């Protein structure tokens, strides 16, 4: 079986990475979180997503510890707060992230969500960081289609490498317009909350009989089916967060889980994509 991969920033990456929200919140969990991330890297989940927001920089510190001695094996993504997303503020925020991560470059830096800085200013600040070698690529998060269209009007905006948005089987709003737009403009989508936060965002998702039946066809878990479903979409990758070793292993193994056309149809019937525009789902 071949693992599912995606073209991302000009290189081929496994289509499942690792999220880090809620890591770095408690000193008692620190060792486990570092070990989980390291295990994920060694099992092929080499893209790690973090943000200056998570645990006020604490998650970046955990990531820094996990990647020590193996920086070049990892595709490192962090995010800047909207209120730091321009000029010297962004340069300072990026520098602080690099310090906490113990590295001198990010592979990708994302605008976490749209704020009051003009997109033009954000793009210029991102370009300056690229020119200085502090970041290799830049992208955005939580931008709906109107904002993406506005970004495409900004000089240099088309260099945006990804849009990171909420997407899982029970939240399919982006399929109506944003995902097709990203696909036609060759902007990979990075799906956050691909497990609906272990079902907490959607009651009954993990217990749903159709999802369970598909999982049992493959002797897989529901989480693996949810990840396989997300990444079967063209140009879409998933960044589940897992601090539990068994979860990391399951998530890595989901790279090899290919759902059949019948199974995809069954899931599609059970969780319909909206037939009209809906507001971008966020957490
Ligand atoms: P996820 O959908 O990834 O769910 C995380 C939860 O699922 C955790 O409780 C985790 O438990 C559990 N889990 C992980 N693997 C499994 C498994 N195989 N079986 C059962 N449960 C599992 O939610 P997140 O909100 O964490 O989203 C993923 C990442 O996306 C974030 O960590 C963050 O990096 C990014 N993100 C970005 C946002 C943005 O605005 N750009 C917003 C939200 C998230 P445990 O930890 O115990 O293993």
Boltz pocket constraint, residues with backbone or C-beta under 6 A from the ligand:
constraints:
  - pocket:
      binder: B
      contacts: [[A, 18], [A, 19], [A, 20], [A, 21], [A, 22], [A, 49], [A, 50], [A, 112], [A, 141], [A, 142], [A, 164], [A, 165], [A, 191], [A, 192], [A, 193], [A, 194], [A, 195], [A, 196], [A, 197], [A, 198], [A, 221], [A, 223], [A, 224], [A, 239], [A, 240], [A, 241], [A, 242], [A, 243], [A, 244], [A, 246], [A, 247], [A, 248], [A, 250], [A, 251], [A, 283]]
      max_distance: 6.0
